[in-house]
């Protein structure tokens, strides 16, 4: 199973962004969406170190809510 994680861009340096999700920061390649207009504060879906698509804050929040429910169900 593949899992994409929504992350917020906190810095951009050409084709690499520093992204953050729930207090964890990672370097993320923007190469696969290089033609997308991105800025600090935007949200992207990240899979194995690559941003796959830009997403809205609401979409990112929805995914995190679903992931929280899955984690809670697994802990029960």
MDAnalysis code that builds the backbone (N, CA, C; Angstrom):
import MDAnalysis as mda
import numpy as np

u = mda.Universe.empty(228, n_residues=76, atom_resindex=np.repeat(np.arange(76), 3), trajectory=True)
u.add_TopologyAttr("name", ["N", "CA", "C"] * 76)
u.add_TopologyAttr("resid", np.arange(1, 77))
u.add_TopologyAttr("resname", ["UNK", "UNK", "UNK", "UNK", "UNK", "UNK", "UNK", "UNK", "UNK", "UNK", "UNK", "UNK", "UNK", "UNK", "UNK", "UNK", "UNK", "UNK", "UNK", "UNK", "UNK", "UNK", "UNK", "UNK", "UNK", "UNK", "UNK", "UNK", "UNK", "UNK", "UNK", "UNK", "UNK", "UNK", "UNK", "UNK", "UNK", "UNK", "UNK", "UNK", "UNK", "UNK", "UNK", "UNK", "UNK", "UNK", "UNK", "UNK", "UNK", "UNK", "UNK", "UNK", "UNK", "UNK", "UNK", "UNK", "UNK", "UNK", "UNK", "UNK", "UNK", "UNK", "UNK", "UNK", "UNK", "UNK", "UNK", "UNK", "UNK", "UNK", "UNK", "UNK", "UNK", "UNK", "UNK", "UNK"])
u.atoms.positions = np.array([
    [0.844, -1.169, 0.000],
    [0.000, 0.000, 0.000],
    [0.892, 1.236, 0.000],
    [0.533, 2.217, -0.797],
    [1.249, 3.489, -0.845],
    [0.502, 4.510, -0.005],
    [1.246, 5.373, 0.640],
    [0.629, 6.368, 1.504],
    [1.252, 7.723, 1.234],
    [0.413, 8.687, 0.882],
    [0.856, 10.059, 0.711],
    [0.506, 10.847, 1.963],
    [1.392, 11.749, 2.340],
    [1.198, 12.548, 3.546],
    [1.106, 14.019, 3.148],
    [0.061, 14.709, 3.575],
    [-0.004, 16.141, 3.296],
    [0.993, 16.899, 4.172],
    [1.742, 17.802, 3.538],
    [2.727, 18.598, 4.268],
    [2.641, 20.049, 3.800],
    [2.994, 20.954, 4.702],
    [2.992, 22.374, 4.371],
    [4.413, 22.824, 4.045],
    [4.547, 23.602, 2.988],
    [5.849, 24.118, 2.581],
    [6.249, 25.259, 3.518],
    [7.459, 25.149, 4.097],
    [7.956, 26.214, 4.968],
    [9.135, 26.961, 4.339],
    [9.760, 26.372, 3.315],
    [10.849, 27.036, 2.592],
    [11.007, 26.357, 1.235],
    [11.418, 27.131, 0.245],
    [11.650, 26.591, -1.096],
    [13.014, 27.053, -1.580],
    [13.796, 26.108, -2.104],
    [15.083, 26.409, -2.729],
    [15.123, 25.683, -4.064],
    [14.712, 26.386, -5.112],
    [14.625, 25.840, -6.468],
    [13.671, 24.645, -6.518],
    [14.173, 23.426, -6.640],
    [13.312, 22.246, -6.762],
    [13.250, 21.408, -5.489],
    [13.667, 22.002, -4.371],
    [13.604, 21.306, -3.084],
    [12.877, 22.213, -2.092],
    [11.944, 21.636, -1.376],
    [11.207, 22.384, -0.366],
    [11.419, 21.746, 0.996],
    [11.475, 22.561, 2.008],
    [11.395, 22.068, 3.381],
    [9.912, 22.080, 3.715],
    [9.398, 20.907, 4.079],
    [7.973, 20.772, 4.376],
    [7.791, 20.273, 5.797],
    [6.638, 20.612, 6.375],
    [6.369, 20.260, 7.766],
    [4.977, 19.655, 7.896],
    [4.904, 18.630, 8.737],
    [3.621, 18.005, 9.072],
    [3.688, 17.535, 10.514],
    [2.797, 18.019, 11.318],
    [2.687, 17.650, 12.721],
    [4.028, 17.721, 13.449],
    [4.751, 18.813, 13.218],
    [6.004, 19.054, 13.918],
    [7.226, 18.392, 13.321],
    [7.074, 17.623, 12.258],
    [8.194, 16.938, 11.621],
    [8.505, 17.640, 10.303],
    [9.795, 17.971, 10.095],
    [10.210, 18.599, 8.847],
    [11.004, 17.628, 7.992],
    [10.796, 17.725, 6.686],
    [11.495, 16.882, 5.723],
    [11.853, 17.713, 4.497],
    [12.943, 17.328, 3.840],
    [13.282, 17.902, 2.542],
    [12.500, 17.122, 1.485],
    [11.816, 17.835, 0.604],
    [10.927, 17.217, -0.375],
    [11.285, 17.725, -1.763],
    [11.400, 16.821, -2.711],
    [11.664, 17.205, -4.092],
    [10.395, 17.741, -4.743],
    [10.533, 18.868, -5.436],
    [9.415, 19.453, -6.182],
    [9.514, 19.138, -7.667],
    [10.472, 18.314, -8.035],
    [10.743, 18.027, -9.441],
    [9.507, 17.536, -10.200],
    [8.702, 16.678, -9.578],
    [7.550, 16.081, -10.275],
    [6.415, 17.074, -10.512],
    [6.404, 18.198, -9.771],
    [5.370, 19.218, -9.973],
    [6.022, 20.573, -10.245],
    [7.144, 20.552, -10.955],
    [7.927, 21.763, -11.217],
    [7.125, 22.829, -11.962],
    [6.114, 22.430, -12.726],
    [5.325, 23.397, -13.483],
    [4.159, 23.978, -12.664],
    [4.050, 23.594, -11.395],
    [2.987, 24.082, -10.513],
    [3.470, 25.324, -9.775],
    [2.616, 26.334, -9.676],
    [2.936, 27.547, -8.941],
    [2.862, 27.248, -7.444],
    [4.018, 27.247, -6.769],
    [4.086, 26.922, -5.345],
    [4.697, 28.074, -4.570],
    [4.260, 28.223, -3.325],
    [4.792, 29.258, -2.444],
    [4.834, 28.722, -1.021],
    [5.634, 29.380, -0.185],
    [5.669, 29.042, 1.234],
    [4.249, 29.177, 1.784],
    [3.820, 28.172, 2.546],
    [2.469, 28.149, 3.100],
    [1.534, 27.222, 2.355],
    [1.891, 26.854, 1.104],
    [1.070, 25.917, 0.341],
    [1.200, 24.510, 0.920],
    [0.218, 23.678, 0.603],
    [0.223, 22.276, 1.013],
    [0.447, 21.394, -0.202],
    [1.225, 20.321, 0.000],
    [1.481, 19.348, -1.057],
    [1.306, 17.943, -0.500],
    [0.935, 17.019, -1.373],
    [0.863, 15.607, -1.011],
    [2.240, 15.007, -1.282],
    [2.844, 14.395, -0.257],
    [4.216, 13.896, -0.355],
    [4.220, 12.372, -0.240],
    [4.969, 11.748, -1.152],
    [5.153, 10.294, -1.123],
    [6.626, 10.014, -1.394],
    [7.264, 9.272, -0.528],
    [8.684, 8.889, -0.585],
    [9.591, 10.048, -1.005],
    [9.371, 11.213, -0.399],
    [10.254, 12.341, -0.629],
    [9.938, 13.218, -1.823],
    [8.859, 12.917, -2.537],
    [8.472, 13.702, -3.702],
    [7.089, 14.311, -3.495],
    [6.952, 15.592, -3.824],
    [5.635, 16.216, -3.832],
    [4.916, 15.749, -5.101],
    [3.705, 15.227, -4.937],
    [2.956, 14.699, -6.073],
    [1.925, 15.676, -6.612],
    [1.371, 16.512, -5.729],
    [0.378, 17.490, -6.166],
    [0.203, 18.546, -5.099],
    [-0.231, 19.716, -5.543],
    [-0.592, 20.790, -4.632],
    [-1.999, 20.513, -4.138],
    [-2.289, 20.872, -2.905],
    [-3.615, 20.640, -2.349],
    [-4.025, 21.823, -1.480],
    [-5.311, 21.910, -1.208],
    [-5.810, 22.991, -0.357],
    [-5.570, 22.648, 1.110],
    [-5.622, 23.676, 1.929],
    [-5.510, 23.468, 3.374],
    [-6.627, 22.532, 3.854],
    [-7.840, 22.723, 3.349],
    [-8.975, 21.890, 3.763],
    [-8.757, 20.428, 3.378],
    [-8.251, 20.174, 2.165],
    [-7.977, 18.790, 1.758],
    [-6.910, 18.168, 2.655],
    [-5.867, 18.937, 2.983],
    [-4.816, 18.430, 3.869],
    [-5.393, 18.100, 5.239],
    [-6.244, 18.978, 5.769],
    [-6.864, 18.755, 7.081],
    [-7.752, 17.502, 7.056],
    [-8.492, 17.309, 5.977],
    [-9.351, 16.133, 5.849],
    [-8.527, 14.852, 5.874],
    [-7.416, 14.839, 5.148],
    [-6.548, 13.647, 5.130],
    [-5.988, 13.390, 6.524],
    [-5.522, 14.440, 7.221],
    [-4.985, 14.247, 8.567],
    [-6.049, 13.735, 9.526],
    [-7.284, 14.226, 9.395],
    [-8.375, 13.720, 10.240],
    [-8.615, 12.232, 9.984],
    [-8.612, 11.831, 8.721],
    [-8.793, 10.405, 8.384],
    [-7.642, 9.562, 8.928],
    [-6.423, 10.049, 8.781],
    [-5.274, 9.311, 9.303],
    [-5.336, 9.180, 10.829],
    [-5.782, 10.248, 11.510],
    [-5.948, 10.179, 12.962],
    [-6.962, 9.115, 13.365],
    [-8.054, 8.987, 12.607],
    [-9.067, 7.957, 12.891],
    [-8.499, 6.550, 12.655],
    [-7.723, 6.388, 11.606],
    [-7.119, 5.077, 11.322],
    [-6.148, 4.695, 12.441],
    [-5.334, 5.642, 12.863],
    [-4.369, 5.369, 13.948],
    [-5.099, 5.027, 15.241],
    [-6.161, 5.770, 15.546],
    [-6.927, 5.509, 16.765],
    [-7.594, 4.129, 16.713],
    [-8.113, 3.746, 15.547],
    [-8.751, 2.444, 15.407],
    [-7.739, 1.313, 15.578],
    [-6.522, 1.518, 15.112],
    [-5.471, 0.504, 15.245],
    [-4.982, 0.355, 16.669],
    [-5.088, 1.409, 17.461],
    [-4.632, 1.365, 18.844],
    [-5.660, 0.709, 19.764],
    [-6.894, 0.593, 19.288],
    [-7.977, 0.049, 20.129],
    [-7.901, -1.457, 20.239],
])
